[in-house]
Amino acid sequence: METWFTPFEPQPAPSELPEEFPSPLDELGPHALARLAAERMQAELRAGSVAPGVPASGLDGPEGGKMFGVLVVQEPGGRIGFLRSFSGMLDGRWDVPGFVPPMFDREARTHVEPAGEAVVKALLARAEALRTSPEFVALQQAHAEQEVRHAAEREAMRAVHEARKRQRHDRRAEFVAADTLSEAEKRQALHALDQESRGDKAERRRLEAAQTEEWQTIQPKRARLERRLRALDRLRRIVSRTFMKRIHDSYVLPNAQGERRSLRALFPAGEPPSGAGDCAAPKLLAYAFTHGLRPLALAEFWWGSPPPAGGRVAGAFYSACRDKCGPLLPFLLDGLRVAPPRAFAPPVVTAQELPILYEDEWLVIVDKPCGLLSVPAKDASLTDSVAARLRARYPHAAGPLLVHRLDLDTSGLLVAALDPRTHADLQRQFLHREVHKRYVAWLEGLFPGERGTIDFPMRVDLHDRPRQIHDPVHGKPAVTEWHVLARRGERTRVAFFPLTGRTHQLRVHAAHPLGLGTPIVGDRLYGRDADRLHLHAESLSFRHPHTGQRVTFERPAPF
């Protein structure tokens, strides 16, 4: 046990210990004692060492970042120290000196994993061999060429038939209007045109029949090989699920009551997500309960390069994940006195008069303070907002008032419309990128370059709302232009010009490595907390819906 237990020197006083175990889902940061243990570990990481033979530099690669955890514990004899852990594997290993071991039964996993991996790899190899076989490649190429040629033939015939149809339409009109033709001659002429039309339809059917016949020379062979590929894929998924069930059954979790339960039993559908049971928090708690240690406080933090999707910054603390750890924690903590999780709540904004920069009979420009919601929250207890204050100030205004929104933590200019027509006009200007917005921000770091454009798609992180992540497949376009205004010490002042309006767009574009790789000062979601988020909407320019004149409003940042 001494290998994993690090005692505090000097020992903390009783007054420094938490009365209840702080919830791992707490959003307001770890207990001071857990933070102290984490900062000691971070100092070692900063010095370049994770463990003997495991350099910290390995965490700085594209896939290298890692979530680490510390658990402050008390030995039966009363001595207080902490345990260390990491999420998943580190340096390709489950076991690293100084870190608690994984939870799974090693012998059971040894019997399952190598055989399972071998079968899955063999099925993947068979599928890849079939997919790259000369026969399948030739059939796929022939099918693609055939599709292009058939489409071209159909389009060429459609163009010819359309031209003939227009000619018949003109000739039909001429026959009907001709005074030199008898009624019988007109009927005969019109009948001939109908015959031509039927001839075109017959020609199209002959082409379709010929193409179908040619298609059938390739499709049955291609379909047979595709069915084999699908069958191999289904078999691989079945084998993977079977082996994953056996691997999950090698995880048995203990709790503070001395009870034990299998990993799969703790997930309602019996299908734990990938990596469940391997996060830092469950590993630490399981080790403590197994070895008679009393958990006192927990902290988890990210170290190294951010994950590909973004949303993590080195050294920042994070609460336990809800998809993998959420179902495990109630059982693991059963028997401990656990404090309820504290959720982030917006600071109380004094009910001073809402700063109005401009108003007329059609619209209002507001300077929103940091910490005031743009619109009322879903939580019924959070009713104060710009929209609510405007509604009280302009009781006769119609429509939804606010044309756009700013994040709770962002200050700056908002435009509100006092009637539906003005609101619709302004929304169209936003939609067609006719509104020019300029934000200013202090970024927590230095980076190369003076100006540029950030362009990558984003979406909400379904497992960690309200954070947004980079997703090249399912994300929506997000584009921001930027240029540097000043560099002061280790901070950079930047002007942002968003061309789209995604949630948290500027915050993600600043923090993500595909953007500037430097979070905004005070960004509690994508960086580190501070006195406030140093992001301000300082300029807004648009065409006035009623005068037609271009109007510009500015309010300097309060930081």
Secondary structure, 3 states (H helix, E strand, C coil): CCCCCEECCCCCCHHHCCCCECCCCCCCCCCHHHHHHHHHHHHHHHCCEEECCEEHHHHHCCCCCEEEEEEEEECCCCCEEEEEEECCCECCECCCCCCCCCCECHHHHHHHHHHHHHHHHHHHHHHHHHHCCHHHHHHHHHHHHHHHHHHHHHHHHHHHHHHHHHHHHHHHHHHHHCCCCCHHHHHHHHHHHHHHHHHHHHHHHHHHHHHHHHHCCCHHHHHHHHHHHHHHHHHHHHHHHHHHHHHHCCEEEECCCCCEEECHHHCCCCCCCCCCCCCHHHHHHHHHHHCCCEEEEEEEEEECCCCCCCCCCCCCECCCCCCCCCCCHHHHCCCCCECCCCCCCCCCCCCCCCCEEEECCCEEEEEECCCCECCCCCCCCCCCEHHHHHHHHCCCCCCCCECCCCCCCCEEEEEEECCHHHHHHHHHHHHCCCCEEEEEEEECCCCCCCEEEEECCEEECCCCCCCEEECCCCCECCEEEEEEEEEECCEEEEEEEECCCCCCHHHHHHHCCCCCCCCECCCCCCCCCCCCCCEEEEEEEEECCCCCCEEEEECCCCC
